[in-house]
Amino acid sequence: MSKLIEVSTMQIIRGFVLTICNQANPQGASVELIQAALKPYGHSIELDDVLSICKYLEGKGLVEMETVSNTVLKISRNITHLTPKGVDVLEGTEVVSGIQLAGD
């Protein structure tokens, strides 16, 4: 795959992740949920890659991540929440490089 296609694909996936987080508001979306929700869009990616994408979006101020743990069940999940800036990007009132939304 060419570098241009890889970059474009990643920008599209980031847009889908923002959309998924928006649909999961106000509870947020775990990275596992995001991974599963990307499949119908034709993107089957590893969990570590989903986490990297979420961290990238967090660095841009578009999402906030939190770790939720249950010590009794011994489980931990990374939950991703859309920020107001992320909503602005989805609504088209703010443009951020590295993100491509469906229909753009």
N, C-alpha and C positions, 0 to 999 in steps of 0.2 A: 504494500500500500504506500502511495506517495505521501510525503510529509504534508503537503497541502490538504490531502483528503483526511489524514489523521487529525490535523489541527481543526479542520471544519467539523469533523465528526465529534470531537471532544467539545467544541463550542455548542453544538446542537444538544449533546447529552447534558451539558450544564444547564441549558435552558429547560430541558425536560425535568431535571432535578428540582429546579425552582418551581416548576408547575406542580410537581408531585408534593412538594412541601406546602405549597399554597392550598392544595386540596386536602392536606392533612391538618390544616390549622383548625383549632388552636392547640391540639395535642402534640403536633409535630410528627415527624416520620423517622423511624429507625433506619439505619443504613440497610438493614435486611429488607425492610419494606420497600425502600427505594430501589434496591437491586431487583426485587420481584416486579415492581411496577414498571421498570424500564423494559422488561421483556416484551410486552405487547407493542412497544414502540420499535421493536426490532433490535434492541441493544442488550446483549447478554454479556455482562462484564463481571469481573471478579469482585468480591466484597472489599478487598483492599483498595481496588481502584475506585469503588463508590466512596469509600472513606476519604481517599485522596481528593476526589472531586468536591466532597462536602467541605473539606478543610480549605481547599482553594476558594470556594464560595464564601466561606467564613472570613478568609483573609481579605476578600473584597467588601466585606460588611453586608453581604446579602442574606446570610443565614447565621444563626448562632447554634452551636452544638453543646449538648450537655450529656454527661454520662449518668444514667439512671441504673442503680444497682439494687438487688434484693439479696441480702446476705443469707436469708433463710433458704431461698431457692438456689442460691449461688449462681445468679445470672447477672449480667451487666449488658446494657444496650446503649449505644450512642444515638441520641435523638437529635434530629435537626429541625430547627424552627426558622421560619421565614422572618426576616426583619422588615421594618417599615421601608428601608431602602430596597430590599428584595421585592416588595409589593410594587414600589414605584417602577422598578425595571419591568416587571410583568405587565404593568399598566401602560408602559411606554412613555412615562413622564420623565424617566431618567435612562440614560444610555451608559452601559458599562462595557468596556472592551472584554473580549474573551467569552462572551455569552451570545448565543443566537437562539432566539425564540422561534417556535413554529410559526410559519407564515411570514417571517421576516425575509 
